[in-house]
């Protein structure tokens, strides 16, 4: 028994036996009507290579399923008591979070688990939930990985204020222990797990960090405007002219100490300076698939590939502590070379003395992080 590549699009099926003498089998029903295989070609190939496909004497193909791999068929009506949102949703969340739980009507953990488990190749899938809520989807993913050793990954998106009080603590707790009661762990049956969370800058955050440059006469005129006129003025003129947005929101001078960059963030109606992760933000801006990140003798080093496939090295430093001479010495000790082909692109913050190489029309191998950062944030076309 073997597996053959599918025919090209619009090509006729080859009906004769293969050169090895195998008979070709197509998904043709007993009534002669063409049907489809249950799995796509890549999945079928994996099953074949794993010895999980079998042919009967009349050329019917069966998939061998071990007991632990069997998936339950889902019906239109989910009437099992395990899907009760009160018992397996609200009560479960109360046990995890405790008396401070303020989230109403979470879904049953089993509803999400069963929905996820029925997907083909579900043990190695990416799961995205745009309405993270109390974190039931993340919890269900962790439970399934714990049960079958899967490698599922999840992304949750949530804008509710309960992210810090419900969603994040829930994920932290169910990683630490499988069972909870009244906010306390009943067992120590945890799971090896890593998750990352981030806050995205909001429109209000942007306004809070803009610095308007205007005269006293302009201030007086603005105070006399109606609310509607003031809003129109803000959107049509202030954001584009008075604030010089790129200087207000991205202070390039402060890149000298990138590890302590702050923005004013409003928490409980109070503006506070909070640190912003410029390193992580830059990775997203340039579309970097991070392969390794580490801190070496005060230098933050990130290695990875861009979506274009270009091998990329990003080096951050506090230029007040790490001079250009220190950067040159660091390059030598790490055996980095701007003129070889280990990396296609090298980004460094702060002016430097690194030897550069032109890799295309007006494109250089060594680039300043500050210039790239500003271009990615504010340029119309990149």
C-alpha positions as CSV (number, residue, x, y, z in Angstrom):
1,X,0.0,0.0,0.0
2,X,1.3,3.5,-0.8
3,X,0.1,7.1,-1.2
4,X,0.4,9.1,-4.4
5,X,0.3,12.9,-5.0
6,X,-3.1,14.2,-6.0
7,X,-3.6,15.1,-9.7
8,X,-3.0,18.7,-10.8
9,X,-5.9,21.0,-10.9
10,X,-8.3,20.2,-13.8
11,X,-6.1,17.2,-14.7
12,X,-7.7,13.8,-15.5
13,X,-7.4,11.0,-13.0
14,X,-4.8,8.4,-13.8
15,X,-6.6,5.0,-13.6
16,X,-3.9,2.5,-14.5
17,X,-1.9,0.8,-11.8
18,X,1.3,2.4,-10.6
19,X,4.7,1.2,-11.9
20,X,5.1,-0.7,-8.6
21,X,1.9,-2.6,-9.4
22,X,-0.4,-0.8,-6.9
23,X,-4.0,-0.3,-7.8
24,X,-5.1,3.4,-7.6
25,X,-8.1,4.0,-5.3
26,X,-10.2,7.1,-5.6
27,X,-13.1,8.3,-3.4
28,X,-15.9,6.9,-5.7
29,X,-19.1,5.8,-4.0
30,X,-20.9,2.5,-4.8
31,X,-23.3,4.4,-7.1
32,X,-20.3,5.7,-9.1
33,X,-20.6,9.3,-7.8
34,X,-17.3,11.0,-6.9
35,X,-16.9,11.9,-3.3
36,X,-14.0,13.3,-1.2
37,X,-11.6,11.9,1.3
38,X,-12.2,12.7,4.9
39,X,-8.7,14.2,5.3
40,X,-6.6,16.5,3.2
41,X,-3.6,15.1,1.4
42,X,-1.0,16.2,4.0
43,X,-3.0,14.8,6.8
44,X,-3.6,11.5,4.9
45,X,0.2,11.3,4.2
46,X,1.0,11.6,7.9
47,X,-1.6,8.9,8.8
48,X,-0.1,6.6,6.1
49,X,3.4,7.1,7.3
50,X,2.3,6.4,10.9
51,X,0.7,3.1,9.7
52,X,-2.8,4.2,10.5
53,X,-4.5,3.6,7.1
54,X,-5.7,0.2,6.0
55,X,-7.3,-1.1,2.8
56,X,-10.0,-3.8,2.8
57,X,-10.2,-6.5,0.2
58,X,-12.8,-4.5,-1.7
59,X,-10.6,-1.4,-1.6
60,X,-12.3,0.5,1.1
61,X,-9.8,2.7,3.1
62,X,-10.1,2.7,6.9
63,X,-8.3,4.8,9.4
64,X,-7.0,2.9,12.5
65,X,-7.9,4.8,15.6
66,X,-6.5,3.9,19.0
67,X,-8.8,4.3,22.0
68,X,-7.3,7.5,23.3
69,X,-7.5,9.1,19.9
70,X,-11.2,8.6,19.3
71,X,-13.1,11.9,19.0
72,X,-16.8,12.2,20.0
73,X,-19.2,13.3,17.3
74,X,-21.0,16.5,18.0
75,X,-24.7,16.8,17.6
76,X,-26.8,20.0,17.1
77,X,-28.3,19.8,20.7
78,X,-25.8,19.8,23.5
79,X,-28.0,18.6,26.4
80,X,-25.4,16.9,28.6
81,X,-25.3,18.3,32.2
82,X,-21.5,18.9,31.7
83,X,-22.4,21.9,29.5
84,X,-24.3,23.7,32.3
85,X,-22.9,27.2,32.4
86,X,-23.8,27.5,36.1
87,X,-22.2,24.4,37.5
88,X,-19.2,24.1,35.1
89,X,-18.9,27.8,34.4
90,X,-19.8,30.2,37.2
91,X,-19.2,27.8,40.1
92,X,-15.9,26.7,38.6
93,X,-14.7,30.3,38.2
94,X,-15.8,31.1,41.8
95,X,-13.7,28.2,43.0
96,X,-10.7,29.5,41.1
97,X,-10.9,33.2,41.8
98,X,-12.7,33.2,45.1
99,X,-15.1,35.7,46.6
100,X,-13.6,38.6,44.5
101,X,-15.0,37.0,41.3
102,X,-17.0,39.7,39.4
103,X,-17.5,38.0,36.1
104,X,-21.0,36.9,35.2
105,X,-22.1,34.0,33.0
106,X,-18.8,32.3,32.0
107,X,-19.2,29.4,29.6
108,X,-18.9,25.8,30.7
109,X,-15.3,24.6,30.5
110,X,-16.5,21.4,28.9
111,X,-18.4,23.2,26.2
112,X,-15.1,24.7,25.0
113,X,-13.0,21.6,25.6
114,X,-15.3,19.4,23.5
115,X,-15.5,22.0,20.7
116,X,-11.7,22.2,20.5
117,X,-11.1,18.5,20.9
118,X,-13.2,17.6,17.9
119,X,-10.9,19.4,15.4
120,X,-8.7,17.2,13.3
121,X,-5.1,17.5,14.5
122,X,-6.4,19.5,17.5
123,X,-3.4,18.6,19.7
124,X,-1.1,20.8,17.7
125,X,-3.4,23.7,16.8
126,X,-3.6,27.5,17.2
127,X,-6.7,28.7,19.0
128,X,-7.8,32.3,18.7
129,X,-10.6,33.8,20.8
130,X,-11.4,37.5,20.0
131,X,-13.6,37.7,23.1
132,X,-11.4,36.3,25.8
133,X,-13.9,37.0,28.6
134,X,-13.0,35.2,31.8
135,X,-10.4,33.0,30.0
136,X,-12.4,29.8,29.5
137,X,-10.8,29.2,26.1
138,X,-7.3,29.5,27.6
139,X,-8.3,27.3,30.5
140,X,-9.8,24.6,28.2
141,X,-6.6,24.6,26.0
142,X,-4.5,24.1,29.1
143,X,-6.7,21.2,30.3
144,X,-6.5,19.5,27.0
145,X,-2.7,19.8,26.8
146,X,-2.5,18.5,30.4
147,X,-4.7,15.4,29.5
148,X,-3.1,14.3,26.2
149,X,0.3,16.0,26.2
150,X,-0.7,18.1,23.2
151,X,1.0,21.3,22.0
152,X,-2.0,23.6,21.5
153,X,-1.4,27.3,21.6
154,X,-3.9,30.0,22.3
155,X,-4.3,33.8,21.8
156,X,-7.0,35.6,23.8
157,X,-8.1,39.2,23.0
158,X,-10.0,41.1,25.7
159,X,-10.7,44.8,26.3
160,X,-12.7,44.4,29.5
161,X,-11.4,45.9,32.8
162,X,-11.5,42.4,34.4
163,X,-8.4,41.3,32.4
164,X,-6.2,41.9,35.4
165,X,-8.7,40.7,38.0
166,X,-10.2,37.6,36.3
167,X,-8.6,36.5,33.1
168,X,-4.9,36.7,33.9
169,X,-5.2,35.3,37.4
170,X,-7.3,32.4,36.1
171,X,-4.7,31.4,33.6
172,X,-1.9,31.7,36.3
173,X,-3.9,29.6,38.8
174,X,-5.0,26.7,36.5
175,X,-1.3,26.4,35.3
176,X,-0.2,26.1,39.0
177,X,-3.0,23.6,40.0
178,X,-5.7,21.6,38.2
179,X,-8.2,21.8,41.1
180,X,-9.3,24.9,43.2
181,X,-11.8,25.6,45.9
182,X,-12.7,29.0,47.3
183,X,-9.7,30.6,45.6
184,X,-7.2,28.1,47.1
185,X,-5.5,25.2,45.4
186,X,-6.7,21.7,46.3
187,X,-3.8,19.9,44.6
188,X,-0.4,20.7,43.2
189,X,-1.1,19.1,39.8
190,X,0.3,21.8,37.6
191,X,1.6,22.0,34.1
192,X,4.7,23.4,32.4
193,X,3.5,26.5,30.7
194,X,4.5,29.9,29.5
195,X,2.3,32.7,28.4
196,X,2.9,36.4,27.4
197,X,0.4,39.2,27.7
198,X,0.5,42.8,26.4
199,X,-1.4,46.0,26.6
200,X,-2.1,47.9,23.3
201,X,-2.0,51.7,23.3
202,X,-5.5,53.1,23.2
203,X,-6.8,56.3,21.6
204,X,-7.0,58.0,25.0
205,X,-3.4,57.0,25.7
206,X,-2.4,58.7,22.5
207,X,-4.2,62.0,23.5
208,X,-2.7,61.9,27.0
209,X,0.8,61.8,25.6
210,X,0.5,64.5,22.9
211,X,2.1,67.8,23.6
212,X,0.5,70.8,21.9
213,X,2.6,73.8,20.9
214,X,0.3,76.9,20.8
215,X,0.4,80.6,21.7
216,X,-1.7,82.2,24.5
217,X,-4.0,83.8,21.9
218,X,-4.6,80.3,20.5
219,X,-5.3,78.9,24.0
220,X,-7.8,81.7,24.6
221,X,-9.6,81.1,21.3
222,X,-9.7,77.4,22.0
223,X,-11.4,78.0,25.3
224,X,-14.2,80.0,23.7
225,X,-15.0,77.3,21.2
226,X,-18.0,75.1,21.5
227,X,-17.5,71.4,22.4
228,X,-18.3,70.4,18.7
229,X,-15.9,73.0,17.3
230,X,-13.2,72.0,19.8
231,X,-13.4,68.4,18.8
232,X,-13.3,69.2,15.1
233,X,-10.2,71.4,15.8
234,X,-8.5,68.6,17.7
235,X,-9.0,66.0,15.0
236,X,-8.4,68.3,12.0
237,X,-5.6,70.5,13.1
238,X,-4.1,69.7,16.5
239,X,-3.2,66.1,15.8
240,X,-1.5,67.0,12.6
241,X,0.1,70.3,13.3
242,X,0.3,71.5,16.9
243,X,1.4,68.2,18.5
244,X,3.9,67.1,15.9
245,X,2.7,63.6,16.7
246,X,5.9,61.7,15.8
247,X,7.9,63.8,18.4
248,X,5.2,63.6,21.1
249,X,4.6,59.9,20.9
250,X,8.1,58.8,20.0
251,X,10.9,60.7,21.7
252,X,13.9,59.6,19.8
253,X,16.3,61.3,22.2
254,X,15.0,58.9,25.0
255,X,16.2,55.9,23.0
256,X,19.6,56.5,24.6
257,X,18.1,54.5,27.5
258,X,15.6,52.3,25.8
259,X,15.0,50.0,28.8
260,X,13.4,52.8,30.8
261,X,11.2,54.4,28.1
262,X,7.9,55.5,29.6
263,X,4.5,56.8,28.5
264,X,1.8,58.4,30.6
265,X,-1.0,55.8,31.1
266,X,-4.3,56.6,32.8
267,X,-5.2,54.1,35.6
268,X,-8.2,54.8,37.8
269,X,-8.4,58.4,36.3
270,X,-4.8,59.1,37.3
271,X,-2.0,59.6,34.8
272,X,1.1,57.6,35.7
273,X,4.4,57.0,34.0
274,X,4.6,53.4,32.9
275,X,7.5,51.6,31.3
276,X,7.0,50.6,27.6
277,X,8.7,47.5,26.2
278,X,10.5,49.1,23.2
279,X,12.3,45.9,22.4
280,X,9.1,43.9,22.0
281,X,7.3,46.7,20.2
282,X,10.1,47.0,17.6
283,X,9.9,43.2,17.0
284,X,6.3,43.6,16.1
285,X,6.9,46.7,14.0
286,X,9.4,45.1,11.7
287,X,7.5,41.7,11.7
288,X,10.3,39.7,13.3
289,X,9.9,36.0,14.0
290,X,12.0,35.9,17.2
291,X,14.2,32.8,17.4
292,X,16.4,33.8,20.4
293,X,16.6,36.8,22.8
294,X,19.2,37.3,25.6
295,X,21.0,39.9,27.5
296,X,24.8,39.7,27.2
297,X,27.0,42.1,29.3
298,X,24.4,44.8,29.2
299,X,23.5,44.4,25.5
300,X,20.0,43.1,24.6
301,X,20.4,40.8,21.7
302,X,17.5,39.6,19.5
303,X,17.9,37.1,16.6
304,X,15.3,36.0,14.2
305,X,13.9,36.3,10.7
306,X,11.6,38.8,9.0
307,X,8.6,37.8,7.1
308,X,10.7,38.2,3.9
309,X,13.0,35.5,5.2
310,X,15.9,37.9,6.0
311,X,18.1,36.8,8.9
312,X,18.1,39.7,11.3
313,X,20.1,40.8,14.4
314,X,18.8,43.5,16.7
315,X,21.0,45.0,19.4
316,X,19.8,47.4,22.1
317,X,22.0,49.2,24.6
318,X,21.9,52.1,27.0
319,X,24.2,54.4,25.0
320,X,25.1,56.3,28.2
321,X,26.6,53.1,29.6
322,X,27.7,51.4,26.4
323,X,29.8,53.6,24.2
324,X,30.6,53.0,20.5
325,X,33.9,51.6,21.6
326,X,32.1,49.1,23.9
327,X,29.8,48.2,21.0
328,X,32.8,47.5,18.7
329,X,34.4,45.3,21.4
330,X,31.1,43.5,21.9
331,X,30.9,42.8,18.2
332,X,34.4,41.3,18.2
333,X,33.8,39.1,21.2
334,X,30.5,37.8,19.8
335,X,32.2,37.3,16.4
336,X,29.6,39.4,14.6
337,X,30.7,40.8,11.3
338,X,28.7,43.4,9.4
339,X,30.3,42.4,6.2
340,X,29.7,38.6,6.2
341,X,26.5,36.8,5.4
342,X,25.5,35.5,8.9
343,X,22.8,38.2,9.0
344,X,21.1,40.0,6.2
345,X,20.1,43.0,8.4
346,X,21.5,44.4,11.6
347,X,19.6,47.0,13.7
348,X,21.4,49.0,16.4
349,X,20.2,51.9,18.5
350,X,22.3,55.0,18.7
351,X,24.9,56.4,16.2
352,X,27.7,54.0,15.9
353,X,31.0,53.2,14.1
354,X,30.1,49.9,12.7
355,X,31.2,49.3,9.1
356,X,28.3,49.2,6.8
357,X,27.4,47.4,3.6
358,X,25.0,48.4,0.8
359,X,22.7,45.5,0.1
360,X,20.4,47.2,-2.5
361,X,19.2,50.5,-3.9
362,X,19.5,52.9,-1.0
363,X,19.4,50.0,1.4
364,X,22.1,49.4,4.0
365,X,22.7,46.3,6.1
366,X,23.3,48.2,9.3
367,X,20.4,50.4,10.2
368,X,19.5,52.7,13.1
369,X,16.6,51.4,15.3
370,X,15.4,55.0,15.9
371,X,15.0,55.7,12.2
372,X,13.3,52.4,11.4
373,X,11.0,52.8,14.5
374,X,9.9,56.2,13.4
375,X,9.4,55.2,9.8
376,X,7.3,52.1,10.7
377,X,5.1,54.1,13.1
378,X,4.4,57.2,11.1
379,X,5.3,56.7,7.4
380,X,2.3,56.0,5.1
381,X,4.2,53.5,3.0
382,X,7.1,51.4,4.2
